[in-house]
């Protein structure tokens, strides 16, 4: 009976898979949720071309997927929160409408009267009391700060997988087309890449792949 090349822990993960999964679910912000970045840290000796293929494959690995799901469910249970709640709160900020802060006469609504949708988007309230003239009531100036809408929309978009893949495809596709026109040969052929490299125009992602 052949012995397994790498030992597996109680979750059925090899050391590399464990590192990958933990980085993916709870690593630093720059790598968390980014399969390629996590793979390159878990397997630093792997070539970029290998990492691009294996990172997505590892994410679909049944053992890794089960581990990630169990950890996510445990965290949700401990915090008494789930993914749906988080997305709803982000949506309140991302789609907040500042008009909801005011009544029909343009007066700021009392804080306790704000709808839940706009109250969740309020980051801070500052009250400045300006002393009135003799015999007059003091003047209250309210400063309302809302959470960053664009930041919330970006987080929602990333969670829904809207941006990165399409952006990368557009950038790489357009660059490849331009370089093919300049070199006169498709970059999908060895001669085309040789010509582009000689001119110093080979894109980084081709150079790193070594293709």
N, C-alpha and C positions, 0 to 999 in steps of 0.2 A: 504494500500500500504506500503510495507516494505521499510524503509529508508536505503540508502546505508551505509555500515559499515564505509567506509572511504570517506571523501569529495574528489571531483575531481575538478581540475582546468579547465581553459578555453581550455586546450589541451586534456582534458579527462583523465588526469593522477592523480593517487593517490600520496600522498607525497612520499611514498616509491618508486613508479615507476619513479617519477620525479628525485629523487636523483640517482637512478640506471642509468637512461638515461643520465643525465648530467655528471656523472662520466665516463660512457662508451664513450661518445663522446669528453669530454674535461677535464677529471680528471687528476690527477698526472700521470706521465709516468708509474709508477709501476702498476697502475690499468687500465689506459685508454685502451679500446679495449679488456679488459679481463672480460668477462661476470661474471665469478665466483667471482673474486675479487670485482667487483662492487656490486654484489648482497650481499656479506658478509658485505660490508660497509653500504649498504642501509638497510639491514635487519640483524643487528648484533646478534639478538637473535635466528636466524634460525640455525638449526643443519647443519653440513657440508653435510650430505647425502641429506637433503632437498635443500640446496643451489645448489648442483650439478645438481639436476633435474630442479629446478625452474629457475635458471639463464638462461639456454638455452631456456626454455619455455617462460620466460619473454621477451627475446630478439626477439622471434617470435610473441609476442603479437601484433596484428594489430595496436592498439593505440600507443604503444611504437615505433613500426617500423615506423609508419607514422610521429611521432614526430622527430625521429632521421633523417629521410630522409629530412624533411622540414628544420631542422637546418643545415644539410649538404649542401643542395642546397642554403640556404641563405648565408652561409659562402663562398661557391664557387662564388656566384654572387658578393658578396662584395669584394672578393679578385681577382675577374676576373680570377679564376683558377679552374680547375676541377681535379678529381681523376686521369683521364687519363694522364694529363700533369705531375702530380707528379710522377706517375709510370714511365713515359718515361724518366724523369730526373734521377730517381734512376737507371733505366736500363742503361743510358749512363755511370754512374759511375761504376756500377757493372760489366759491360761488356766492360769497356774501355781497349784499347790496347796501351801500352806505345810506341809501334813502330810508331804510327801515329804522334808522336811529331817530328819525324825526316824525312828528305828527303832520297832519294836513296843513297846519299853519306854519310849518317850518321850525317848530320849537322842538328842542331836544326832549325825547321821552325820558321819564324817570327810569333809572337802571332796572328796577323791579318790574317795569312794564315792557322791557325789551323782549321780542320774540326769541325763542331758544336759538333759532338759526343765526341771528345777528349777535346775540350775547356770547355765543361760542367763538365768534370772530374777534371779540374785543380783547386786546392784550393788556391794556392799562387805562385807567381813568384818573385824571389829575384835576383836582378842584382848587382853583385860585380864588381867594376871597379878597375883594377889593373894597376897602372902607369907603362908605358913601359920605357925601357931604353932611353937614350937621342937620340932623332931623330926617335924613334919608336912609333907606334900607341899604345894607351892604350889597355889592354886586358880586354875583358868583359866576366865575368863568370856568367852563368845563372843557377839558382837553381830552379827547378820545383818541386812543391809538389802537389801530387794528393790526391783527397778525398779517404777515406778508402773503398776499394772495398768490403771487407768482410762485413763491416757494411751495405753497400748499399744492398748487396745480402741478408743479413739477414732480412732487412726491407722488401724487395720484397717477400722473402719467407714467412714471417709472414702475409703480406697482402694477399698472395695467399693461406694461411692456410696450408703450406707445412710441418712445423716442429713439433710443440708442441704435437699435438694429436698422431702422429706416435711415437714420442719419449716416451711419457707417456705410450703408449700401450706396447712398447718393454720393458721398464724398469719394469713396473708392472707385465707384463706377465712372464718375465724371473724370477723375484723375487718370484712370486707366485709358479711357477713350482719348483724352488729350495726348497722352504719351504715345499711344499707338499711332496717332496722326503724325506726330513729330518724327518718330523713329521709322515709320513706314512699314512696320511689321507688328503683328498682334503680340501683346505681352504674354499671351498664352503659349507662344512658341519660344524655344530656347534662343533663337536668333534675335527675336524681338527684344527679349530681356537683356541680351548681350549688348545690343545697340544702345538701349536705354542706359545701361550701366556705364558704357563707355562715355556717354554724354553726361554722366553724373545725374541722371534724371530718374533712376530706378526708385520707386516708392519704398518707404521703410518696410511696409508690410510684405513686399516681395523679397526685399533683401533679407529680412529676418527669417522668412520661410525657407530661404535658400532654394527657391524654385525658379 
